[in-house]
Amino acid sequence: MMNLTQAIEGKEYIIKDVVSEDEEMDAFLFSLGCYSGEPITVISHLKGGCVVAIKDGRYNIDKFLAAAILI
């Protein structure tokens, strides 16, 4: 398994797990639709994180959130 920071831009992945010890971060990611079994695509990698497409939305997430999402 790898995390979103290692993902190839434009390729769709399936989220395997969200690993975090911060319940607030888990709740935030869940509210974006980011949970196990959901497809996710990295649109572009940025200096401090990446832009992802989840469901019908695009989000700019930082590297800590990206590292918590296993694909």
PLY file of the C-alpha trace (Angstrom):
ply
format ascii 1.0
element vertex 71
property float x
property float y
property float z
element edge 70
property int vertex1
property int vertex2
end_header
0.00 0.00 0.00
1.07 3.58 -0.58
-0.33 6.96 0.39
-1.57 9.84 -1.74
1.78 11.65 -1.68
3.14 8.83 -3.88
0.18 8.72 -6.30
0.51 9.36 -10.03
-1.35 12.46 -11.23
-4.51 11.74 -13.21
-4.78 8.07 -12.17
-7.82 6.91 -10.21
-7.17 4.94 -7.04
-9.43 3.25 -4.49
-8.98 4.38 -0.89
-7.90 1.38 1.19
-7.80 3.09 4.59
-7.44 6.41 6.37
-4.78 6.16 9.07
-4.65 8.95 11.60
-4.55 9.34 15.36
-6.49 12.61 15.09
-10.25 12.06 15.31
-10.91 15.58 14.01
-8.84 14.87 10.88
-10.70 11.57 10.35
-14.06 13.35 10.67
-12.95 16.07 8.24
-11.80 13.55 5.62
-15.02 11.56 6.05
-17.05 14.74 5.48
-15.23 15.17 2.13
-16.26 11.65 1.14
-12.82 10.23 1.80
-13.30 6.74 3.25
-12.43 3.14 2.50
-13.68 1.87 -0.86
-14.17 5.34 -2.38
-12.39 6.27 -5.64
-9.96 9.21 -5.49
-7.83 10.91 -8.15
-4.81 13.15 -7.61
-5.23 16.08 -10.01
-1.85 17.64 -9.21
0.92 17.59 -6.63
1.74 20.92 -4.99
4.62 22.01 -2.78
2.59 21.67 0.43
0.20 18.88 -0.59
-2.01 17.98 -3.52
-5.30 18.64 -5.30
-7.62 15.64 -5.29
-10.96 14.77 -6.84
-13.36 12.90 -4.57
-16.91 12.26 -5.77
-18.02 15.51 -7.47
-15.58 17.83 -5.68
-11.98 18.97 -5.93
-10.03 19.68 -2.77
-6.61 21.03 -1.95
-5.27 18.94 0.92
-1.98 19.36 2.76
0.76 16.74 2.89
-0.30 15.50 6.34
-3.83 14.71 5.13
-2.43 13.16 1.95
-0.07 10.95 3.95
-2.99 9.67 6.07
-4.90 8.41 3.01
-3.73 4.94 1.95
-4.43 3.76 -1.59
0 1
1 2
2 3
3 4
4 5
5 6
6 7
7 8
8 9
9 10
10 11
11 12
12 13
13 14
14 15
15 16
16 17
17 18
18 19
19 20
20 21
21 22
22 23
23 24
24 25
25 26
26 27
27 28
28 29
29 30
30 31
31 32
32 33
33 34
34 35
35 36
36 37
37 38
38 39
39 40
40 41
41 42
42 43
43 44
44 45
45 46
46 47
47 48
48 49
49 50
50 51
51 52
52 53
53 54
54 55
55 56
56 57
57 58
58 59
59 60
60 61
61 62
62 63
63 64
64 65
65 66
66 67
67 68
68 69
69 70
